[in-house]
Amino acid sequence: MGRLENKVALITGAGSGLGRAIALEFSRQGARVFAGDRDEVSVIETTDAAIQEGGTMVPLCCDVSDKEDVASLLSTIEKEAGKLDALVNNAGITQREDFRHVTDDQWQEILDVNLTAAMRLSRDALGLLRVAEGSSIINISSIMERVHVRQLSAYSTTKAALAGLSRAMAVEYSAFDVRVNYICPGYAETAMTQRILRNPAVRQGLLDRTPMKRFVSAQDVAKAALFLASDDASFITGEGLTVDGGMSVSL
Ligand SMILES: NC(=O)c1ccc[n+]([C@@H]2O[C@H](COP(=O)([O-])OP(=O)(O)OC[C@H]3O[C@@H](n4cnc5c(N)ncnc54)[C@H](O)[C@@H]3O)[C@@H](O)[C@H]2O)c1
């Protein structure tokens, strides 16, 4: 018996990296997973992998920063499942730019994808989340919500805001029996970090600063999301779970 048996989940950004690992883990644990991503090919690959393992997954091609796409995504879930037990707002992008050169368009784009999309989905999915018992929202923030490096000011801003939004939503959504939590991963080796982690000096520097001496695996994050979505976390809301091998608490 899986830990998410009879539950319905929506994972955004499920085509690669952390989102793919979360979608596959939720499917292994018995959830019926709606896997959303703007990259149709990669989200179909995730779905094929889940189906090969005997899971139930539906691929949905969707740009989470597009209002109409989000409305159609939720309407598909309403028609096909009629409820939502877990919403994982994972889709995200990054940009590297010195703060003094960040353009208005760059700023807006990252806010639209990393923050506004999570707000809109969480707001508009409430009807489906209320139908399910003990449902929850899990927002994928980052340790960058509180520790910072050069050239990631816009990214850090969205991740700090997502943590704040999660805590604020937790207070309001408790009235509807919907929990809201967030996860703060450290550095994981995914498409997002590929370029920066290709640099051996940067890699070693990051490992040296991580007490547990390895990068975060996508599975580490998937297991944290599984815990927060499961009934084991039924009295946990407004909480941030850091998954970084001790990096953000070490000097
Ligand atoms: N990799 C890390 O080290 C790390 C650390 C902390 C937090 N995070 C966060 O984890 C989440 C996943 O990141 P990842 O490392 O797996 O990156 P990734 O680039 O491997 O995956 C991101 C996925 O989101 C999808 N996506 C991007 N914009 C989208 C949009 N507008 N609509 C729909 N789908 C969209 C992409 O197609 C991709 O499949 C992000 O929110 C990221 O900020 C990553």
The ligand as a Gaussian input file, in Angstrom:
#p B3LYP/6-31G(d) Opt

LIG

0 1
 N       18.353000      22.513000      -9.025000
 C       18.571000      23.153000      -7.887000
 O       19.704000      23.209000      -7.392000
 C       17.439000      23.819000      -7.168000
 C       17.658000      24.277000      -5.876000
 C       16.632000      24.887000      -5.176000
 C       15.398000      25.043000      -5.766000
 N       15.182000      24.606000      -7.034000
 C       13.866000      24.809000      -7.613000
 O       13.333000      23.562000      -7.970000
 C       12.416000      23.723000      -9.047000
 C       12.770000      22.744000     -10.151000
 O       14.055000      23.065000     -10.631000
 P       15.009000      22.016000     -11.382000
 O       16.340000      22.180000     -10.805000
 O       14.368000      20.699000     -11.412000
 O       15.044000      22.693000     -12.821000
 P       14.833000      22.086000     -14.278000
 O       15.206000      23.188000     -15.197000
 O       15.502000      20.765000     -14.416000
 O       13.261000      21.811000     -14.348000
 C       12.339000      22.848000     -14.386000
 C       11.140000      22.350000     -15.173000
 O       10.148000      23.394000     -15.136000
 C        9.646000      23.540000     -16.455000
 N        9.174000      24.923000     -16.606000
 C        9.916000      26.052000     -16.591000
 N        9.125000      27.110000     -16.806000
 C        7.865000      26.635000     -16.956000
 C        6.623000      27.243000     -17.230000
 N        6.515000      28.561000     -17.410000
 N        5.523000      26.463000     -17.313000
 C        5.620000      25.118000     -17.157000
 N        6.775000      24.485000     -16.920000
 C        7.894000      25.246000     -16.820000
 C       10.806000      23.241000     -17.366000
 O       10.356000      22.895000     -18.688000
 C       11.472000      22.079000     -16.646000
 O       10.943000      20.833000     -17.044000
 C       12.508000      25.180000      -9.457000
 O       11.464000      25.913000      -8.879000
 C       13.839000      25.614000      -8.879000
 O       13.890000      26.999000      -8.645000
 C       16.175000      23.980000      -7.752000

